[in-house]
Amino acid sequence: MYLSRIRLRPDAAEKREFWQMMGSEYQAHHMVWDLFTDGPERERDFLYRVEDI
């Protein structure tokens, strides 16, 4: 098992472009899929969690 952490820049949430890119919670989840995929047929075999800090 591997653990990975994705961190956003501290000012990311303040940028309008960030929210336009995110769109929705599903879109954010899909972007995480894109980070961990090696092909369109790849099974998404990872857990996903969002933390507000």
mmCIF file of the N, C-alpha and C atoms, coordinates in Angstrom:
data_MODEL
# 
_entry.id   MODEL 
# 
loop_
_atom_site.group_PDB 
_atom_site.id 
_atom_site.type_symbol 
_atom_site.label_atom_id 
_atom_site.label_alt_id 
_atom_site.label_comp_id 
_atom_site.label_asym_id 
_atom_site.label_entity_id 
_atom_site.label_seq_id 
_atom_site.pdbx_PDB_ins_code 
_atom_site.Cartn_x 
_atom_site.Cartn_y 
_atom_site.Cartn_z 
_atom_site.occupancy 
_atom_site.B_iso_or_equiv 
_atom_site.pdbx_formal_charge 
_atom_site.auth_seq_id 
_atom_site.auth_comp_id 
_atom_site.auth_asym_id 
_atom_site.auth_atom_id 
_atom_site.pdbx_PDB_model_num 
ATOM 1   N N  . MET A 1 1  ? 0.843   -1.166 0.000   1.00 0.00 ? 1  MET A N  1 
ATOM 2   C CA . MET A 1 1  ? 0.000   0.000  0.000   1.00 0.00 ? 1  MET A CA 1 
ATOM 3   C C  . MET A 1 1  ? 0.898   1.241  0.000   1.00 0.00 ? 1  MET A C  1 
ATOM 4   N N  . TYR A 1 2  ? 0.459   2.251  -0.717  1.00 0.00 ? 2  TYR A N  1 
ATOM 5   C CA . TYR A 1 2  ? 1.165   3.526  -0.794  1.00 0.00 ? 2  TYR A CA 1 
ATOM 6   C C  . TYR A 1 2  ? 0.260   4.628  -0.259  1.00 0.00 ? 2  TYR A C  1 
ATOM 7   N N  . LEU A 1 3  ? 0.861   5.615  0.331   1.00 0.00 ? 3  LEU A N  1 
ATOM 8   C CA . LEU A 1 3  ? 0.143   6.809  0.759   1.00 0.00 ? 3  LEU A CA 1 
ATOM 9   C C  . LEU A 1 3  ? 0.657   7.982  -0.055  1.00 0.00 ? 3  LEU A C  1 
ATOM 10  N N  . SER A 1 4  ? -0.259  8.765  -0.572  1.00 0.00 ? 4  SER A N  1 
ATOM 11  C CA . SER A 1 4  ? 0.102   9.958  -1.344  1.00 0.00 ? 4  SER A CA 1 
ATOM 12  C C  . SER A 1 4  ? -0.691  11.133 -0.805  1.00 0.00 ? 4  SER A C  1 
ATOM 13  N N  . ARG A 1 5  ? -0.095  12.299 -0.877  1.00 0.00 ? 5  ARG A N  1 
ATOM 14  C CA . ARG A 1 5  ? -0.790  13.506 -0.451  1.00 0.00 ? 5  ARG A CA 1 
ATOM 15  C C  . ARG A 1 5  ? -0.660  14.541 -1.551  1.00 0.00 ? 5  ARG A C  1 
ATOM 16  N N  . ILE A 1 6  ? -1.771  15.162 -1.854  1.00 0.00 ? 6  ILE A N  1 
ATOM 17  C CA . ILE A 1 6  ? -1.793  16.252 -2.825  1.00 0.00 ? 6  ILE A CA 1 
ATOM 18  C C  . ILE A 1 6  ? -2.066  17.524 -2.036  1.00 0.00 ? 6  ILE A C  1 
ATOM 19  N N  . ARG A 1 7  ? -1.190  18.475 -2.162  1.00 0.00 ? 7  ARG A N  1 
ATOM 20  C CA . ARG A 1 7  ? -1.373  19.753 -1.469  1.00 0.00 ? 7  ARG A CA 1 
ATOM 21  C C  . ARG A 1 7  ? -1.539  20.860 -2.496  1.00 0.00 ? 7  ARG A C  1 
ATOM 22  N N  . LEU A 1 8  ? -2.495  21.717 -2.216  1.00 0.00 ? 8  LEU A N  1 
ATOM 23  C CA . LEU A 1 8  ? -2.708  22.881 -3.063  1.00 0.00 ? 8  LEU A CA 1 
ATOM 24  C C  . LEU A 1 8  ? -1.920  24.051 -2.505  1.00 0.00 ? 8  LEU A C  1 
ATOM 25  N N  . ARG A 1 9  ? -1.635  24.983 -3.368  1.00 0.00 ? 9  ARG A N  1 
ATOM 26  C CA . ARG A 1 9  ? -0.994  26.210 -2.903  1.00 0.00 ? 9  ARG A CA 1 
ATOM 27  C C  . ARG A 1 9  ? -1.902  26.861 -1.863  1.00 0.00 ? 9  ARG A C  1 
ATOM 28  N N  . PRO A 1 10 ? -1.337  27.511 -0.856  1.00 0.00 ? 10 PRO A N  1 
ATOM 29  C CA . PRO A 1 10 ? -2.164  28.123 0.190   1.00 0.00 ? 10 PRO A CA 1 
ATOM 30  C C  . PRO A 1 10 ? -3.192  29.120 -0.351  1.00 0.00 ? 10 PRO A C  1 
ATOM 31  N N  . ASP A 1 11 ? -2.878  29.792 -1.441  1.00 0.00 ? 11 ASP A N  1 
ATOM 32  C CA . ASP A 1 11 ? -3.801  30.793 -1.978  1.00 0.00 ? 11 ASP A CA 1 
ATOM 33  C C  . ASP A 1 11 ? -4.722  30.241 -3.063  1.00 0.00 ? 11 ASP A C  1 
ATOM 34  N N  . ALA A 1 12 ? -4.712  28.951 -3.297  1.00 0.00 ? 12 ALA A N  1 
ATOM 35  C CA . ALA A 1 12 ? -5.503  28.373 -4.394  1.00 0.00 ? 12 ALA A CA 1 
ATOM 36  C C  . ALA A 1 12 ? -6.994  28.651 -4.232  1.00 0.00 ? 12 ALA A C  1 
ATOM 37  N N  . ALA A 1 13 ? -7.514  28.495 -3.034  1.00 0.00 ? 13 ALA A N  1 
ATOM 38  C CA . ALA A 1 13 ? -8.950  28.678 -2.816  1.00 0.00 ? 13 ALA A CA 1 
ATOM 39  C C  . ALA A 1 13 ? -9.386  30.124 -2.992  1.00 0.00 ? 13 ALA A C  1 
ATOM 40  N N  . GLU A 1 14 ? -8.455  31.053 -2.953  1.00 0.00 ? 14 GLU A N  1 
ATOM 41  C CA . GLU A 1 14 ? -8.782  32.469 -3.132  1.00 0.00 ? 14 GLU A CA 1 
ATOM 42  C C  . GLU A 1 14 ? -8.872  32.859 -4.603  1.00 0.00 ? 14 GLU A C  1 
ATOM 43  N N  . LYS A 1 15 ? -8.414  31.994 -5.484  1.00 0.00 ? 15 LYS A N  1 
ATOM 44  C CA . LYS A 1 15 ? -8.370  32.300 -6.914  1.00 0.00 ? 15 LYS A CA 1 
ATOM 45  C C  . LYS A 1 15 ? -9.665  31.869 -7.601  1.00 0.00 ? 15 LYS A C  1 
ATOM 46  N N  . ARG A 1 16 ? -10.266 32.756 -8.354  1.00 0.00 ? 16 ARG A N  1 
ATOM 47  C CA . ARG A 1 16 ? -11.482 32.433 -9.087  1.00 0.00 ? 16 ARG A CA 1 
ATOM 48  C C  . ARG A 1 16 ? -11.231 31.323 -10.099 1.00 0.00 ? 16 ARG A C  1 
ATOM 49  N N  . GLU A 1 17 ? -10.058 31.314 -10.720 1.00 0.00 ? 17 GLU A N  1 
ATOM 50  C CA . GLU A 1 17 ? -9.721  30.289 -11.710 1.00 0.00 ? 17 GLU A CA 1 
ATOM 51  C C  . GLU A 1 17 ? -9.741  28.891 -11.097 1.00 0.00 ? 17 GLU A C  1 
ATOM 52  N N  . PHE A 1 18 ? -9.333  28.787 -9.844  1.00 0.00 ? 18 PHE A N  1 
ATOM 53  C CA . PHE A 1 18 ? -9.349  27.501 -9.151  1.00 0.00 ? 18 PHE A CA 1 
ATOM 54  C C  . PHE A 1 18 ? -10.766 26.943 -9.100  1.00 0.00 ? 18 PHE A C  1 
ATOM 55  N N  . TRP A 1 19 ? -11.729 27.773 -8.702  1.00 0.00 ? 19 TRP A N  1 
ATOM 56  C CA . TRP A 1 19 ? -13.111 27.306 -8.574  1.00 0.00 ? 19 TRP A CA 1 
ATOM 57  C C  . TRP A 1 19 ? -13.740 27.040 -9.931  1.00 0.00 ? 19 TRP A C  1 
ATOM 58  N N  . GLN A 1 20 ? -13.350 27.776 -10.949 1.00 0.00 ? 20 GLN A N  1 
ATOM 59  C CA . GLN A 1 20 ? -13.854 27.499 -12.292 1.00 0.00 ? 20 GLN A CA 1 
ATOM 60  C C  . GLN A 1 20 ? -13.351 26.153 -12.779 1.00 0.00 ? 20 GLN A C  1 
ATOM 61  N N  . MET A 1 21 ? -12.112 25.828 -12.468 1.00 0.00 ? 21 MET A N  1 
ATOM 62  C CA . MET A 1 21 ? -11.534 24.555 -12.876 1.00 0.00 ? 21 MET A CA 1 
ATOM 63  C C  . MET A 1 21 ? -12.164 23.399 -12.099 1.00 0.00 ? 21 MET A C  1 
ATOM 64  N N  . MET A 1 22 ? -12.434 23.603 -10.816 1.00 0.00 ? 22 MET A N  1 
ATOM 65  C CA . MET A 1 22 ? -13.007 22.547 -9.988  1.00 0.00 ? 22 MET A CA 1 
ATOM 66  C C  . MET A 1 22 ? -14.423 22.202 -10.420 1.00 0.00 ? 22 MET A C  1 
ATOM 67  N N  . GLY A 1 23 ? -15.256 23.182 -10.589 1.00 0.00 ? 23 GLY A N  1 
ATOM 68  C CA . GLY A 1 23 ? -16.626 22.943 -11.027 1.00 0.00 ? 23 GLY A CA 1 
ATOM 69  C C  . GLY A 1 23 ? -17.505 22.353 -9.943  1.00 0.00 ? 23 GLY A C  1 
ATOM 70  N N  . SER A 1 24 ? -17.273 21.094 -9.583  1.00 0.00 ? 24 SER A N  1 
ATOM 71  C CA . SER A 1 24 ? -18.102 20.407 -8.598  1.00 0.00 ? 24 SER A CA 1 
ATOM 72  C C  . SER A 1 24 ? -17.249 19.412 -7.823  1.00 0.00 ? 24 SER A C  1 
ATOM 73  N N  . GLU A 1 25 ? -17.844 18.801 -6.801  1.00 0.00 ? 25 GLU A N  1 
ATOM 74  C CA . GLU A 1 25 ? -17.120 17.779 -6.044  1.00 0.00 ? 25 GLU A CA 1 
ATOM 75  C C  . GLU A 1 25 ? -16.763 16.598 -6.938  1.00 0.00 ? 25 GLU A C  1 
ATOM 76  N N  . TYR A 1 26 ? -17.674 16.239 -7.849  1.00 0.00 ? 26 TYR A N  1 
ATOM 77  C CA . TYR A 1 26 ? -17.378 15.141 -8.769  1.00 0.00 ? 26 TYR A CA 1 
ATOM 78  C C  . TYR A 1 26 ? -16.191 15.500 -9.661  1.00 0.00 ? 26 TYR A C  1 
ATOM 79  N N  . GLN A 1 27 ? -16.139 16.727 -10.134 1.00 0.00 ? 27 GLN A N  1 
ATOM 80  C CA . GLN A 1 27 ? -15.022 17.161 -10.980 1.00 0.00 ? 27 GLN A CA 1 
ATOM 81  C C  . GLN A 1 27 ? -13.703 17.072 -10.219 1.00 0.00 ? 27 GLN A C  1 
ATOM 82  N N  . ALA A 1 28 ? -13.708 17.466 -8.945  1.00 0.00 ? 28 ALA A N  1 
ATOM 83  C CA . ALA A 1 28 ? -12.492 17.362 -8.126  1.00 0.00 ? 28 ALA A CA 1 
ATOM 84  C C  . ALA A 1 28 ? -12.074 15.906 -7.987  1.00 0.00 ? 28 ALA A C  1 
ATOM 85  N N  . HIS A 1 29 ? -13.035 15.019 -7.761  1.00 0.00 ? 29 HIS A N  1 
ATOM 86  C CA . HIS A 1 29 ? -12.739 13.586 -7.645  1.00 0.00 ? 29 HIS A CA 1 
ATOM 87  C C  . HIS A 1 29 ? -12.171 13.058 -8.962  1.00 0.00 ? 29 HIS A C  1 
ATOM 88  N N  . HIS A 1 30 ? -12.729 13.479 -10.064 1.00 0.00 ? 30 HIS A N  1 
ATOM 89  C CA . HIS A 1 30 ? -12.253 13.053 -11.381 1.00 0.00 ? 30 HIS A CA 1 
ATOM 90  C C  . HIS A 1 30 ? -10.817 13.537 -11.625 1.00 0.00 ? 30 HIS A C  1 
ATOM 91  N N  . MET A 1 31 ? -10.495 14.724 -11.160 1.00 0.00 ? 31 MET A N  1 
ATOM 92  C CA . MET A 1 31 ? -9.130  15.233 -11.317 1.00 0.00 ? 31 MET A CA 1 
ATOM 93  C C  . MET A 1 31 ? -8.140  14.376 -10.531 1.00 0.00 ? 31 MET A C  1 
ATOM 94  N N  . VAL A 1 32 ? -8.555  13.889 -9.360  1.00 0.00 ? 32 VAL A N  1 
ATOM 95  C CA . VAL A 1 32 ? -7.694  12.985 -8.592  1.00 0.00 ? 32 VAL A CA 1 
ATOM 96  C C  . VAL A 1 32 ? -7.514  11.682 -9.359  1.00 0.00 ? 32 VAL A C  1 
ATOM 97  N N  . TRP A 1 33 ? -8.566  11.159 -9.968  1.00 0.00 ? 33 TRP A N  1 
ATOM 98  C CA . TRP A 1 33 ? -8.450  9.953  -10.801 1.00 0.00 ? 33 TRP A CA 1 
ATOM 99  C C  . TRP A 1 33 ? -7.377  10.160 -11.858 1.00 0.00 ? 33 TRP A C  1 
ATOM 100 N N  . ASP A 1 34 ? -7.403  11.323 -12.490 1.00 0.00 ? 34 ASP A N  1 
ATOM 101 C CA . ASP A 1 34 ? -6.432  11.605 -13.553 1.00 0.00 ? 34 ASP A CA 1 
ATOM 102 C C  . ASP A 1 34 ? -4.992  11.598 -13.039 1.00 0.00 ? 34 ASP A C  1 
ATOM 103 N N  . LEU A 1 35 ? -4.797  11.990 -11.797 1.00 0.00 ? 35 LEU A N  1 
ATOM 104 C CA . LEU A 1 35 ? -3.446  11.983 -11.234 1.00 0.00 ? 35 LEU A CA 1 
ATOM 105 C C  . LEU A 1 35 ? -2.907  10.572 -11.035 1.00 0.00 ? 35 LEU A C  1 
ATOM 106 N N  . PHE A 1 36 ? -3.793  9.607  -10.774 1.00 0.00 ? 36 PHE A N  1 
ATOM 107 C CA . PHE A 1 36 ? -3.357  8.266  -10.412 1.00 0.00 ? 36 PHE A CA 1 
ATOM 108 C C  . PHE A 1 36 ? -3.672  7.211  -11.467 1.00 0.00 ? 36 PHE A C  1 
ATOM 109 N N  . THR A 1 37 ? -3.952  7.602  -12.667 1.00 0.00 ? 37 THR A N  1 
ATOM 110 C CA . THR A 1 37 ? -4.272  6.626  -13.708 1.00 0.00 ? 37 THR A CA 1 
ATOM 111 C C  . THR A 1 37 ? -3.099  6.446  -14.666 1.00 0.00 ? 37 THR A C  1 
ATOM 112 N N  . ASP A 1 38 ? -3.008  5.256  -15.209 1.00 0.00 ? 38 ASP A N  1 
ATOM 113 C CA . ASP A 1 38 ? -2.007  5.015  -16.255 1.00 0.00 ? 38 ASP A CA 1 
ATOM 114 C C  . ASP A 1 38 ? -2.684  4.580  -17.546 1.00 0.00 ? 38 ASP A C  1 
ATOM 115 N N  . GLY A 1 39 ? -4.000  4.768  -17.625 1.00 0.00 ? 39 GLY A N  1 
ATOM 116 C CA . GLY A 1 39 ? -4.747  4.449  -18.829 1.00 0.00 ? 39 GLY A CA 1 
ATOM 117 C C  . GLY A 1 39 ? -6.239  4.499  -18.560 1.00 0.00 ? 39 GLY A C  1 
ATOM 118 N N  . PRO A 1 40 ? -7.047  4.649  -19.603 1.00 0.00 ? 40 PRO A N  1 
ATOM 119 C CA . PRO A 1 40 ? -8.498  4.796  -19.420 1.00 0.00 ? 40 PRO A CA 1 
ATOM 120 C C  . PRO A 1 40 ? -9.178  3.553  -18.854 1.00 0.00 ? 40 PRO A C  1 
ATOM 121 N N  . GLU A 1 41 ? -8.585  2.390  -19.023 1.00 0.00 ? 41 GLU A N  1 
ATOM 122 C CA . GLU A 1 41 ? -9.197  1.156  -18.529 1.00 0.00 ? 41 GLU A CA 1 
ATOM 123 C C  . GLU A 1 41 ? -8.748  0.808  -17.113 1.00 0.00 ? 41 GLU A C  1 
ATOM 124 N N  . ARG A 1 42 ? -7.906  1.623  -16.537 1.00 0.00 ? 42 ARG A N  1 
ATOM 125 C CA . ARG A 1 42 ? -7.355  1.344  -15.206 1.00 0.00 ? 42 ARG A CA 1 
ATOM 126 C C  . ARG A 1 42 ? -8.449  1.408  -14.144 1.00 0.00 ? 42 ARG A C  1 
ATOM 127 N N  . GLU A 1 43 ? -8.488  0.390  -13.292 1.00 0.00 ? 43 GLU A N  1 
ATOM 128 C CA . GLU A 1 43 ? -9.410  0.399  -12.169 1.00 0.00 ? 43 GLU A CA 1 
ATOM 129 C C  . GLU A 1 43 ? -8.894  1.392  -11.132 1.00 0.00 ? 43 GLU A C  1 
ATOM 130 N N  . ARG A 1 44 ? -9.773  2.188  -10.583 1.00 0.00 ? 44 ARG A N  1 
ATOM 131 C CA . ARG A 1 44 ? -9.367  3.180  -9.590  1.00 0.00 ? 44 ARG A CA 1 
ATOM 132 C C  . ARG A 1 44 ? -9.235  2.475  -8.250  1.00 0.00 ? 44 ARG A C  1 
ATOM 133 N N  . ASP A 1 45 ? -8.061  1.976  -7.956  1.00 0.00 ? 45 ASP A N  1 
ATOM 134 C CA . ASP A 1 45 ? -7.830  1.184  -6.751  1.00 0.00 ? 45 ASP A CA 1 
ATOM 135 C C  . ASP A 1 45 ? -7.162  2.030  -5.669  1.00 0.00 ? 45 ASP A C  1 
ATOM 136 N N  . PHE A 1 46 ? -7.838  3.101  -5.279  1.00 0.00 ? 46 PHE A N  1 
ATOM 137 C CA . PHE A 1 46 ? -7.315  3.962  -4.230  1.00 0.00 ? 46 PHE A CA 1 
ATOM 138 C C  . PHE A 1 46 ? -8.473  4.563  -3.451  1.00 0.00 ? 46 PHE A C  1 
ATOM 139 N N  . LEU A 1 47 ? -8.179  5.023  -2.262  1.00 0.00 ? 47 LEU A N  1 
ATOM 140 C CA . LEU A 1 47 ? -9.154  5.731  -1.441  1.00 0.00 ? 47 LEU A CA 1 
ATOM 141 C C  . LEU A 1 47 ? -8.929  7.225  -1.605  1.00 0.00 ? 47 LEU A C  1 
ATOM 142 N N  . TYR A 1 48 ? -9.986  7.971  -1.475  1.00 0.00 ? 48 TYR A N  1 
ATOM 143 C CA . TYR A 1 48 ? -9.952  9.413  -1.707  1.00 0.00 ? 48 TYR A CA 1 
ATOM 144 C C  . TYR A 1 48 ? -10.555 10.114 -0.493  1.00 0.00 ? 48 TYR A C  1 
ATOM 145 N N  . ARG A 1 49 ? -9.860  11.111 0.019   1.00 0.00 ? 49 ARG A N  1 
ATOM 146 C CA . ARG A 1 49 ? -10.370 11.876 1.159   1.00 0.00 ? 49 ARG A CA 1 
ATOM 147 C C  . ARG A 1 49 ? -9.956  13.331 0.997   1.00 0.00 ? 49 ARG A C  1 
ATOM 148 N N  . VAL A 1 50 ? -10.855 14.222 1.335   1.00 0.00 ? 50 VAL A N  1 
ATOM 149 C CA . VAL A 1 50 ? -10.570 15.654 1.290   1.00 0.00 ? 50 VAL A CA 1 
ATOM 150 C C  . VAL A 1 50 ? -10.538 16.162 2.724   1.00 0.00 ? 50 VAL A C  1 
ATOM 151 N N  . GLU A 1 51 ? -9.505  16.913 3.047   1.00 0.00 ? 51 GLU A N  1 
ATOM 152 C CA . GLU A 1 51 ? -9.392  17.519 4.369   1.00 0.00 ? 51 GLU A CA 1 
ATOM 153 C C  . GLU A 1 51 ? -9.380  19.032 4.231   1.00 0.00 ? 51 GLU A C  1 
ATOM 154 N N  . ASP A 1 52 ? -10.149 19.691 5.042   1.00 0.00 ? 52 ASP A N  1 
ATOM 155 C CA . ASP A 1 52 ? -10.092 21.152 5.131   1.00 0.00 ? 52 ASP A CA 1 
ATOM 156 C C  . ASP A 1 52 ? -9.167  21.498 6.276   1.00 0.00 ? 52 ASP A C  1 
ATOM 157 N N  . ILE A 1 53 ? -8.191  22.308 5.977   1.00 0.00 ? 53 ILE A N  1 
ATOM 158 C CA . ILE A 1 53 ? -7.230  22.690 7.020   1.00 0.00 ? 53 ILE A CA 1 
ATOM 159 C C  . ILE A 1 53 ? -7.351  24.164 7.293   1.00 0.00 ? 53 ILE A C  1 
# 
